[in-house]
Amino acid sequence: MFITRRKLLTSLAALIAASNIYADKSFQKQYRKALSGLACNMESWWTDLDFLKRFEKAAEAGFSAVEFWDYRKKSRNMNTVANLAQSLNLDIIQFTAWQAPSLANKKNHIAFSEAIKNAVENAILLNAPMFTVVGHQKYGMMSQEESLANLLIALEKVIPILEDGKKMLILEPFNPIDHQGHFLNGSADALKICREINSPFIKINWDLYHMQLTEGNVIANLNDGINQIGYIQIADVPGRHQPGTGELNYKFIFNAINKIGYRGPIGLECWPKNNDEETAISDIIAARHI
């Protein structure tokens, strides 16, 4: 009997919502294909498990890629992480290289440069093509204009490090609703910075959750910013849960991402609603495949 691709994906989504299918090896190849190009976030999925156990769960669920935040935690040995990911056939797409302190303060620029050197070394170890930088916390009474200028200076200083290591720095803007206290929100200022720098090694971590809360107009802004997008992360609004749980039409968004020519990985920096990872995967498959 001939089964269409759509029927197969519908059946997969129904099965994963109805039963614990992770252990059934006969379905792993189908799930791996359905979830290809999606990087599961190891900070927001399977949060009841130890960090390394989450990698095992991601592989069991059919993911072929992961992302995570702070690689410098004392409890996290990157050699161990690299070996585990390799044994599970998981690609590490990106991690957080610099969260704070603020790069609006020039006194932090030397430490930032050293941190980027270290991040490049670890990205090589992890075979990760990129890493995220934040560093846009408001600094005292400094103006928005001066803060952005100092952030740009800090980023320009590390370009040679990135070029030597052939790793991409992705700058992640936040939103002023539930991530208050930052001077880089939404796409406008991040685009100005990256266009002025004009380097293939410094792009934007385009998190659609932050973008929706800051400015909306998701599709038009994606089109406007495509040449500066290094990575896309997704979550629905409100709640920051998986696609299909909020106000965003992710079937339309996934289709638009494909149409504008983005072919890179997409990060699932979303928290499965009710800590139900099986339903989250079902929702993601349903949203992604029209």
C-alpha positions, 0 to 999 in steps of 0.5 A, spaced: 500 500 500 502 506 498 503 511 504 504 519 502 509 523 506 504 527 509 500 520 512 507 518 514 508 524 518 501 524 521 501 517 523 508 519 527 505 525 530 499 521 533 503 515 535 508 519 539 502 523 543 499 516 544 505 512 547 512 512 549 515 510 542 522 513 544 524 506 545 522 503 539 528 503 534 524 501 528 521 508 528 528 512 530 530 513 523 523 516 521 523 521 527 530 523 525 528 525 519 522 528 521 526 532 526 532 533 522 535 540 522 532 542 529 537 543 535 533 541 542 535 545 547 538 541 553 536 547 558 529 547 557 528 539 555 528 533 560 529 538 566 528 533 571 534 529 568 541 530 569 545 535 564 548 529 560 542 524 561 538 529 557 543 528 551 541 521 551 534 522 551 534 527 545 538 522 541 532 517 543 527 521 541 530 522 534 534 529 535 540 529 531 542 536 534 542 539 540 544 546 543 545 548 550 547 555 554 553 555 559 559 551 557 563 554 563 559 551 569 564 547 573 559 541 573 560 540 565 566 537 562 566 539 555 571 533 553 565 529 556 560 532 553 564 532 546 565 524 547 558 523 549 555 527 543 559 523 538 557 517 541 550 518 540 551 521 533 548 528 536 551 535 533 552 540 537 550 546 534 551 552 539 552 554 546 553 560 550 559 564 550 558 570 554 552 572 558 554 577 562 557 582 564 555 588 560 559 590 554 557 597 554 562 597 559 569 598 556 572 595 562 569 588 560 572 588 553 579 585 555 575 579 559 570 578 553 576 577 548 579 572 552 572 569 553 571 568 545 578 565 545 576 560 550 569 559 546 573 558 540 577 553 543 571 549 546 567 550 539 573 546 536 573 541 541 565 540 540 565 541 533 560 546 534 560 552 528 557 557 532 556 560 539 551 565 542 553 572 545 549 577 550 552 582 554 547 587 552 545 589 560 544 596 561 550 599 564 548 605 569 545 611 566 549 610 559 545 612 553 542 607 548 547 610 543 553 609 547 551 602 549 550 600 542 557 603 540 561 600 545 557 593 544 559 594 537 567 596 539 567 589 543 564 585 537 569 588 532 575 587 537 574 579 536 573 578 529 580 576 528 579 571 533 573 568 530 576 568 523 582 564 525 578 559 528 573 559 523 567 560 528 561 564 528 559 569 533 551 570 534 548 576 537 542 574 541 537 580 542 532 580 548 525 583 549 523 588 554 517 584 556 520 578 560 527 580 559 528 587 562 534 591 563 537 590 556 539 595 551 538 590 545 531 588 544 528 586 537 531 586 530 533 593 529 539 595 533 542 588 532 541 589 524 545 596 524 550 593 528 551 587 524 551 590 517 556 595 520 561 590 522 559 586 515 563 580 517 560 573 515 563 571 522 558 575 526 551 574 525 544 574 529 541 569 533 534 570 531 530 568 537 522 568 534 520 568 541 524 575 543 522 578 536 514 577 537 514 580 544 519 586 542 516 588 535 511 582 532 511 583 524 515 576 524 515 574 517 516 581 514 522 582 519 525 575 517 525 577 510 528 584 512 534 581 516 535 574 512 542 576 510 544 577 517 541 571 520 546 566 523 541 562 527 534 561 528 531 559 535 523 558 536 518 558 541 511 560 542 508 566 545 505 566 551 509 561 555 515 560 551 512 553 550 513 549 543 510 551 537 502 550 537 501 552 544 500 560 543 498 565 538 504 564 533 502 560 526 508 556 526 506 552 520 506 559 516 512 561 519 516 554 518 514 555 510 516 562 510 523 560 513 524 555 507 521 560 502 526 566 504 532 561 503 534 560 510 537 553 510 541 553 517 539 549 523 533 551 528 534 551 535 528 549 540 529 554 545 522 552 548 519 549 554 515 543 553 508 545 556 506 541 562 513 538 561 510 533 556 516 532 551 512 527 547 506 532 546 511 537 544 515 533 539 508 531 536 506 539 536 513 540 532 512 535 527 505 537 526 507 545 525 513 543 521 510 539 516 504 542 512 
